[in-house]
Amino acid sequence: GVWLGGRGRGRPLQNLHSPTPLTCFPAPFSCGGLTGPIRGGIGRFSELLKISATGSLNGSKLAECHFWMGPKSPSWLSCLREAGREMSQGKGLSPSWFGLLFTRPMIPFLLPKSECPTLGLESLRVRDSQLRASSSKQDGYGPHRARLNIMSAGPNKYLYRGGWCAGFNDKDQWLEIDARRLMRFTGVITQPLDSGWIQSWVTSYKIQFSNDTHRWKPYKNGSQEVIFPANKKWERTVLNLLPEPAVARYIRINPQTWHGAICLRAEIVGCALPDPNHIYPSEHTSGTNDKLDFRHHNYKELRKLMKNVSEACPDITRIYSIGKSYRGLNMYVMEISDNPGQHEVGEPEFRYVANMHGNEVLGRELAGHETRIHLLPSMNPDGYEMAYKQGSEMAGWDTGRDTYKGIELNDNFPDLNKELWDAEDSRLGPHKFPNHYIPIPESYTSPNIAPETWAVISWMQRYPFVLSANLHGGELVVVYPFCKTRTRKYKELTPTPDDAVFRWLATVYATSNLAMVDNERRVCHYDDLMKEGNIINGANWYSVPGSSDFSYLHTNCFEVTIELSCDKFPHAVELPQEWENNKEALLLYMEQIHRGIKGIVRDTDTEQGIADAIISVDSINHDIRTASDGDYWRLLNPGEYEVTATAEGYHPVTQTCTPLMRTTPPLRLPPDQDPQAARDPGQGWEGAQGSRAAPAPAEPAPTALKHSAGPATGPLRAREGHQAAPQGGRGSWALLPPGVPLVWGGL
């Protein structure tokens, strides 16, 4: 008989030669990093014992995991002595490992341990040239499409199918991956073909290894080749960990059985071995020199990390919650400011929002003076917890994307586009229907509105945000509004009145992101966004009235969506390079909050700031409003503008403002080589990817409004225009990257 046991407890399986289902193994176990209750089945296959389990490996839940063990495994001997010692002391089996016990002989063995990362098919670290196949059905089904989670473009785009499909359905087909150096291969992950009209997947396969592609060694247990089980359903992601790692440069997946046709998407798990003699081609060393905690943080770990940062920097940070998720998890925000907890007159407010889709985690892990910064690492903590438990490779494309209640948060914001466009079609105009601060319609009270959405809306209303970015994953592109088409078309160019500013904001990020400017990279899935400069109007990509449109129409805040990486949930080993790809872009984008004009609208008699005064720019059909203290910030590109301030009960004031273009930006050296840096520490360093310079502090210039006896009548009389310039310390300067204007904050 056979006992499946842990902590000395178990249950007998009478017939090992036919798979016996095991619905639940209640005792917790931990072995080689695999922890949690086991659920699955056990059977005998190709002279090996097979365990199909669901558990957690290094903090990542395995959706389906097959372990194979045989009598030749050294793991049998590695724990025999320890098991005997534990059992002789009457302690039963050690809780640190889990095993199968035979009555004759009684030899336990450990489940295999894998601490190796993925090779990088999904993240594009593996280039197309490293993938080969025995045959391909079409070019669009070539081996370069055999990447985990790659998406199909649909039936009409023949070059971008959702996986590799062999040209023939026989057992001689293979998919080959060149690691370009010696690897200790420890596992293989497979998925079915991504297709809305074809259901095909591999149900079992063999594995072969080589160092020269001429001589191939099959993976064996004793004298027999091991056949690994693969996918059983279209939507499953299956991991097979090897009982014993195999060392080689090349690996082949050789399908043995299949459903429909031989089609698959794959990822390889393995560790690179040292190459002291430089036998293999040198690879570019990726990563960063920044000493940060590069790993994925679950809810508790993220909360602890934020607390540690706040305690280390108590004078410039504050942690607060904007609400709770459906399951009661706090939506924490980290504030960074020279005066945390308070809005300072003239200081603009910036926000980064990450993890709106719970399985798009990179922004969560990436996420001063003259700017008050708010960082929301996770808008969807419930979804993230679901994806985190599955793990980076096993979560798939959709696990955790929506909230716990299945709500897609980006589609959950009020559709104010329709309200505005209906008013414009009815020729109501700004005098009857506002072109900004559009109220939320009363119909937006459905029970399908997520608490996470309401929390963010309330947050937007509570702070005078000027600029924002919503950090997503799954592509490499910056998306700017409008994101909903005005017509019923699936996609169509639909610009905002501030299209030029939004295009600039998107370009700043796209031209500073190291991955986006890499001309040698391939497309993530099927959209060639590089030809668009890695920026795109959202409605011209696909139509959805998301948070960016809502932010623009309901508040003063300009927001873009940044797709940070082809991989929604990169392996932890990818995080240093992803940080390096994005860190300069994150900072440069944030500095654009000082682009344009800013100032204060005051009452001429009391000198008090006037809240909710409307700031209008001639020729731009979108206004903004002053904050509670009368301060305002209007993002603008260089040019000459007629700007008008109006408020109920006051006479309007109009003035010409000209944000200046810097024609000869200063060349900056690294701080240790720049003598100016010691005299002017506020100046930044211009690096290879662009310049950075912090804004010099100055008092904003006020706009004075006089009380009116009644509503203004007749045309507005513009004051004599003048070129913006600092005057007696009342102007406000901003030093920005090349092409960004120097700004005076006066009307």
Solvent accessible surface area in square Angstrom, and as a share of the most:
residue,aa,sasa,rsa
1,G,69,0.67
2,V,10,0.06
3,W,120,0.42
4,L,2,0.01
5,G,4,0.04
6,G,1,0.01
7,R,108,0.39
8,G,47,0.45
9,R,137,0.50
10,G,33,0.31
11,R,110,0.40
12,P,62,0.39
13,L,8,0.04
14,Q,154,0.69
15,N,82,0.42
16,L,21,0.10
17,H,138,0.62
18,S,50,0.33
19,P,104,0.66
20,T,38,0.22
21,P,108,0.68
22,L,5,0.02
23,T,113,0.66
24,C,49,0.29
25,F,6,0.02
26,P,109,0.68
27,A,3,0.02
28,P,70,0.44
29,F,8,0.03
30,S,42,0.27
31,C,2,0.01
32,G,23,0.22
33,G,30,0.29
34,L,1,0.01
35,T,57,0.33
36,G,21,0.20
37,P,52,0.33
38,I,3,0.01
39,R,114,0.42
40,G,31,0.30
41,G,20,0.20
42,I,4,0.02
43,G,2,0.02
44,R,84,0.31
45,F,86,0.36
46,S,31,0.20
47,E,90,0.40
48,L,4,0.02
49,L,7,0.04
50,K,36,0.15
51,I,4,0.02
52,S,19,0.12
53,A,2,0.02
54,T,32,0.19
55,G,7,0.07
56,S,34,0.22
57,L,18,0.09
58,N,85,0.44
59,G,38,0.37
60,S,37,0.24
61,K,66,0.28
62,L,6,0.03
63,A,25,0.19
64,E,18,0.08
65,C,0,0.00
66,H,0,0.00
67,F,2,0.01
68,W,1,0.00
69,M,1,0.01
70,G,4,0.04
71,P,97,0.61
72,K,149,0.63
73,S,9,0.06
74,P,79,0.50
75,S,24,0.15
76,W,23,0.08
77,L,129,0.64
78,S,78,0.50
79,C,6,0.04
80,L,72,0.36
81,R,207,0.76
82,E,61,0.27
83,A,2,0.02
84,G,37,0.36
85,R,110,0.40
86,E,19,0.09
87,M,70,0.31
88,S,93,0.60
89,Q,94,0.42
90,G,66,0.64
91,K,131,0.56
92,G,23,0.22
93,L,7,0.04
94,S,7,0.05
95,P,66,0.41
96,S,72,0.46
97,W,9,0.03
98,F,0,0.00
99,G,1,0.01
100,L,0,0.00
101,L,23,0.12
102,F,41,0.17
103,T,82,0.48
104,R,210,0.77
105,P,89,0.56
106,M,101,0.45
107,I,39,0.20
108,P,3,0.02
109,F,1,0.00
110,L,47,0.23
111,L,5,0.03
112,P,14,0.09
113,K,110,0.47
114,S,7,0.04
115,E,111,0.50
116,C,9,0.06
117,P,32,0.20
118,T,9,0.05
119,L,19,0.09
120,G,1,0.01
121,L,0,0.00
122,E,17,0.08
123,S,22,0.14
124,L,24,0.12
125,R,108,0.39
126,V,4,0.02
127,R,91,0.33
128,D,52,0.27
129,S,86,0.56
130,Q,14,0.06
131,L,8,0.04
132,R,113,0.41
133,A,23,0.18
134,S,42,0.27
135,S,24,0.16
136,S,42,0.27
137,K,104,0.44
138,Q,84,0.37
139,D,111,0.57
140,G,1,0.01
141,Y,7,0.02
142,G,4,0.04
143,P,27,0.17
144,H,54,0.24
145,R,1,0.00
146,A,0,0.00
147,R,4,0.01
148,L,1,0.01
149,N,5,0.03
150,I,3,0.02
151,M,45,0.20
152,S,18,0.12
153,A,24,0.19
154,G,18,0.17
155,P,76,0.48
156,N,123,0.63
157,K,90,0.38
158,Y,133,0.51
159,L,110,0.55
160,Y,59,0.22
161,R,15,0.06
162,G,1,0.01
163,G,0,0.00
164,W,0,0.00
165,C,3,0.01
166,A,8,0.06
167,G,33,0.32
168,F,131,0.54
169,N,80,0.41
170,D,55,0.28
171,K,117,0.50
172,D,110,0.57
173,Q,10,0.04
174,W,46,0.16
175,L,0,0.00
176,E,4,0.02
177,I,0,0.00
178,D,21,0.11
179,A,10,0.08
180,R,66,0.24
181,R,64,0.23
182,L,51,0.25
183,M,9,0.04
184,R,84,0.31
185,F,0,0.00
186,T,4,0.02
187,G,0,0.00
188,V,1,0.00
189,I,4,0.02
190,T,0,0.00
191,Q,8,0.04
192,P,1,0.01
193,L,1,0.01
194,D,19,0.10
195,S,12,0.08
196,G,81,0.77
197,W,109,0.38
198,I,48,0.24
199,Q,112,0.50
200,S,2,0.01
201,W,18,0.06
202,V,1,0.00
203,T,42,0.24
204,S,14,0.09
205,Y,0,0.00
206,K,42,0.18
207,I,0,0.00
208,Q,38,0.17
209,F,13,0.05
210,S,6,0.04
211,N,88,0.45
212,D,46,0.24
213,T,37,0.21
214,H,155,0.69
215,R,188,0.69
216,W,55,0.19
217,K,149,0.63
218,P,32,0.20
219,Y,25,0.10
220,K,99,0.42
221,N,21,0.11
222,G,37,0.35
223,S,100,0.65
224,Q,87,0.39
225,E,56,0.25
226,V,2,0.01
227,I,45,0.23
228,F,0,0.00
229,P,21,0.13
230,A,1,0.00
231,N,1,0.00
232,K,133,0.56
233,K,115,0.49
234,W,89,0.31
235,E,109,0.49
236,R,70,0.25
237,T,8,0.04
238,V,0,0.00
239,L,8,0.04
240,N,0,0.00
241,L,3,0.01
242,L,4,0.02
243,P,14,0.09
244,E,59,0.26
245,P,53,0.33
246,A,17,0.13
247,V,82,0.47
248,A,3,0.02
249,R,40,0.15
250,Y,26,0.10
251,I,1,0.00
252,R,26,0.10
253,I,0,0.00
254,N,12,0.06
255,P,0,0.00
256,Q,15,0.06
257,T,66,0.39
258,W,71,0.25
259,H,81,0.36
260,G,61,0.59
261,A,24,0.19
262,I,0,0.00
263,C,3,0.02
264,L,1,0.00
265,R,18,0.06
266,A,0,0.00
267,E,3,0.01
268,I,0,0.00
269,V,10,0.06
270,G,2,0.02
271,C,30,0.18
272,A,58,0.45
273,L,44,0.22
274,P,112,0.71
275,D,31,0.16
276,P,108,0.68
277,N,116,0.59
278,H,154,0.69
279,I,126,0.64
280,Y,39,0.15
281,P,79,0.50
282,S,109,0.71
283,E,82,0.37
284,H,163,0.73
285,T,121,0.70
286,S,61,0.40
287,G,21,0.20
288,T,33,0.19
289,N,139,0.71
290,D,48,0.25
291,K,192,0.81
292,L,94,0.47
293,D,70,0.36
294,F,52,0.22
295,R,101,0.37
296,H,21,0.09
297,H,3,0.02
298,N,34,0.18
299,Y,25,0.10
300,K,143,0.61
301,E,52,0.23
302,L,18,0.09
303,R,103,0.38
304,K,134,0.57
305,L,60,0.30
306,M,10,0.05
307,K,111,0.47
308,N,72,0.37
309,V,62,0.36
310,S,21,0.14
311,E,106,0.47
312,A,80,0.62
313,C,50,0.30
314,P,89,0.56
315,D,114,0.59
316,I,80,0.40
317,T,11,0.06
318,R,71,0.26
319,I,54,0.27
320,Y,26,0.10
321,S,48,0.31
322,I,16,0.08
323,G,24,0.24
324,K,113,0.48
325,S,6,0.04
326,Y,110,0.42
327,R,139,0.51
328,G,38,0.36
329,L,39,0.19
330,N,37,0.19
331,M,1,0.00
332,Y,47,0.18
333,V,0,0.00
334,M,13,0.06
335,E,0,0.00
336,I,45,0.23
337,S,1,0.00
338,D,70,0.36
339,N,55,0.28
340,P,37,0.23
341,G,41,0.40
342,Q,97,0.43
343,H,39,0.17
344,E,48,0.21
345,V,76,0.44
346,G,11,0.10
347,E,12,0.06
348,P,0,0.00
349,E,0,0.00
350,F,0,0.00
351,R,0,0.00
352,Y,9,0.03
353,V,2,0.01
354,A,0,0.00
355,N,0,0.00
356,M,1,0.00
357,H,7,0.03
358,G,0,0.00
359,N,1,0.00
360,E,5,0.02
361,V,0,0.00
362,L,1,0.01
363,G,1,0.01
364,R,6,0.02
365,E,39,0.18
366,L,12,0.06
367,A,42,0.33
368,G,36,0.35
369,H,106,0.47
370,E,28,0.13
371,T,12,0.07
372,R,5,0.02
373,I,17,0.09
374,H,0,0.00
375,L,24,0.12
376,L,0,0.00
377,P,10,0.07
378,S,8,0.05
379,M,0,0.00
380,N,0,0.00
381,P,5,0.03
382,D,3,0.01
383,G,0,0.00
384,Y,0,0.00
385,E,33,0.15
386,M,62,0.28
387,A,0,0.00
388,Y,36,0.14
389,K,110,0.46
390,Q,36,0.16
391,G,2,0.02
392,S,10,0.06
393,E,19,0.09
394,M,12,0.05
395,A,4,0.03
396,G,16,0.16
397,W,55,0.19
398,D,95,0.49
399,T,51,0.30
400,G,7,0.07
401,R,55,0.20
402,D,45,0.23
403,T,4,0.03
404,Y,99,0.38
405,K,117,0.50
406,G,51,0.49
407,I,32,0.16
408,E,37,0.16
409,L,1,0.00
410,N,23,0.12
411,D,81,0.42
412,N,14,0.07
413,F,6,0.03
414,P,4,0.03
415,D,42,0.22
416,L,1,0.00
417,N,2,0.01
418,K,113,0.48
419,E,58,0.26
420,L,15,0.07
421,W,17,0.06
422,D,66,0.34
423,A,6,0.05
424,E,58,0.26
425,D,102,0.53
426,S,72,0.46
427,R,218,0.79
428,L,61,0.31
429,G,22,0.21
430,P,81,0.51
431,H,147,0.66
432,K,144,0.61
433,F,41,0.17
434,P,38,0.24
435,N,10,0.05
436,H,5,0.02
437,Y,76,0.29
438,I,1,0.00
439,P,82,0.51
440,I,43,0.22
441,P,33,0.21
442,E,160,0.72
443,S,95,0.62
444,Y,24,0.09
445,T,106,0.62
446,S,47,0.30
447,P,133,0.84
448,N,103,0.53
449,I,22,0.11
450,A,1,0.01
451,P,55,0.35
452,E,0,0.00
453,T,0,0.00
454,W,98,0.34
455,A,9,0.07
456,V,2,0.01
457,I,2,0.01
458,S,46,0.30
459,W,0,0.00
460,M,7,0.03
461,Q,101,0.45
462,R,126,0.46
463,Y,30,0.11
464,P,35,0.22
465,F,5,0.02
466,V,5,0.03
467,L,0,0.00
468,S,0,0.00
469,A,0,0.00
470,N,2,0.01
471,L,1,0.01
472,H,10,0.04
473,G,5,0.04
474,G,5,0.05
475,E,15,0.07
476,L,9,0.05
477,V,0,0.00
478,V,0,0.00
479,V,8,0.05
480,Y,5,0.02
481,P,0,0.00
482,F,5,0.02
483,C,11,0.06
484,K,42,0.18
485,T,4,0.02
486,R,108,0.40
487,T,67,0.39
488,R,243,0.89
489,K,121,0.51
490,Y,159,0.60
491,K,106,0.45
492,E,48,0.21
493,L,109,0.54
494,T,11,0.06
495,P,67,0.42
496,T,7,0.04
497,P,57,0.36
498,D,3,0.01
499,D,35,0.18
500,A,63,0.49
501,V,6,0.03
502,F,0,0.00
503,R,114,0.42
504,W,61,0.21
505,L,1,0.00
506,A,0,0.00
507,T,49,0.28
508,V,15,0.09
509,Y,0,0.00
510,A,2,0.02
511,T,74,0.43
512,S,4,0.03
513,N,0,0.00
514,L,58,0.29
515,A,20,0.15
516,M,3,0.01
517,V,60,0.34
518,D,47,0.24
519,N,141,0.72
520,E,141,0.63
521,R,25,0.09
522,R,38,0.14
523,V,21,0.12
524,C,5,0.03
525,H,15,0.07
526,Y,65,0.25
527,D,32,0.17
528,D,54,0.28
529,L,9,0.05
530,M,55,0.24
531,K,159,0.67
532,E,88,0.39
533,G,41,0.39
534,N,12,0.06
535,I,13,0.07
536,I,20,0.10
537,N,3,0.01
538,G,3,0.03
539,A,0,0.00
540,N,59,0.30
541,W,38,0.13
542,Y,82,0.31
543,S,38,0.24
544,V,18,0.11
545,P,31,0.20
546,G,3,0.03
547,S,3,0.02
548,S,2,0.01
549,D,1,0.00
550,F,2,0.01
551,S,0,0.00
552,Y,1,0.00
553,L,0,0.00
554,H,21,0.10
555,T,13,0.07
556,N,21,0.11
557,C,0,0.00
558,F,2,0.01
559,E,1,0.00
560,V,0,0.00
561,T,19,0.11
562,I,0,0.00
563,E,15,0.07
564,L,1,0.00
565,S,6,0.04
566,C,9,0.05
567,D,5,0.03
568,K,8,0.03
569,F,10,0.04
570,P,0,0.00
571,H,43,0.19
572,A,32,0.25
573,V,74,0.42
574,E,10,0.05
575,L,4,0.02
576,P,31,0.20
577,Q,46,0.20
578,E,18,0.08
579,W,48,0.17
580,E,47,0.21
581,N,16,0.08
582,N,0,0.00
583,K,51,0.22
584,E,44,0.20
585,A,0,0.00
586,L,11,0.06
587,L,63,0.32
588,L,6,0.03
589,Y,0,0.00
590,M,29,0.13
591,E,23,0.11
592,Q,0,0.00
593,I,4,0.02
594,H,14,0.06
595,R,8,0.03
596,G,2,0.02
597,I,5,0.03
598,K,20,0.09
599,G,2,0.02
600,I,4,0.02
601,V,0,0.00
602,R,65,0.24
603,D,7,0.03
604,T,41,0.24
605,D,107,0.55
606,T,77,0.45
607,E,104,0.47
608,Q,122,0.54
609,G,27,0.26
610,I,18,0.09
611,A,48,0.37
612,D,81,0.42
613,A,0,0.00
614,I,49,0.25
615,I,0,0.00
616,S,32,0.21
617,V,5,0.03
618,D,93,0.48
619,S,110,0.71
620,I,26,0.13
621,N,75,0.38
622,H,1,0.01
623,D,18,0.10
624,I,1,0.01
625,R,59,0.21
626,T,4,0.02
627,A,15,0.11
628,S,91,0.58
629,D,59,0.30
630,G,0,0.00
631,D,0,0.00
632,Y,2,0.01
633,W,17,0.06
634,R,1,0.00
635,L,5,0.02
636,L,1,0.00
637,N,27,0.14
638,P,38,0.24
639,G,30,0.28
640,E,129,0.58
641,Y,34,0.13
642,E,60,0.27
643,V,0,0.00
644,T,18,0.10
645,A,0,0.00
646,T,41,0.24
647,A,18,0.14
648,E,175,0.79
649,G,43,0.41
650,Y,39,0.15
651,H,86,0.38
652,P,31,0.19
653,V,21,0.12
654,T,12,0.07
655,Q,4,0.02
656,T,14,0.08
657,C,2,0.01
658,T,27,0.16
659,P,3,0.02
660,L,47,0.23
661,M,98,0.44
662,R,36,0.13
663,T,118,0.69
664,T,112,0.65
665,P,52,0.33
666,P,59,0.37
667,L,141,0.70
668,R,37,0.13
669,L,79,0.39
670,P,39,0.24
671,P,87,0.55
672,D,127,0.66
673,Q,114,0.51
674,D,21,0.11
675,P,95,0.60
676,Q,55,0.24
677,A,26,0.21
678,A,92,0.71
679,R,170,0.62
680,D,39,0.20
681,P,113,0.71
682,G,39,0.37
683,Q,35,0.16
684,G,22,0.21
685,W,119,0.42
686,E,41,0.18
687,G,25,0.24
688,A,105,0.82
689,Q,75,0.34
690,G,26,0.25
691,S,10,0.06
692,R,76,0.28
693,A,10,0.08
694,A,44,0.34
695,P,12,0.08
696,A,43,0.33
697,P,90,0.57
698,A,41,0.32
699,E,121,0.54
700,P,18,0.11
701,A,4,0.03
702,P,38,0.24
703,T,2,0.01
704,A,53,0.41
705,L,0,0.00
706,K,136,0.57
707,H,96,0.43
708,S,20,0.13
709,A,120,0.93
710,G,34,0.33
711,P,128,0.81
712,A,60,0.47
713,T,126,0.73
714,G,60,0.57
715,P,127,0.80
716,L,93,0.46
717,R,218,0.80
718,A,63,0.49
719,R,143,0.52
720,E,161,0.72
721,G,38,0.36
722,H,64,0.29
723,Q,114,0.51
724,A,4,0.03
725,A,41,0.32
726,P,52,0.32
727,Q,96,0.42
728,G,86,0.83
729,G,53,0.51
730,R,128,0.47
731,G,1,0.01
732,S,2,0.01
733,W,82,0.29
734,A,3,0.02
735,L,33,0.17
736,L,1,0.01
737,P,13,0.08
738,P,55,0.35
739,G,21,0.20
740,V,1,0.00
741,P,0,0.00
742,L,39,0.20
743,V,6,0.03
744,W,22,0.08
745,G,0,0.00
746,G,0,0.00
747,L,11,0.05
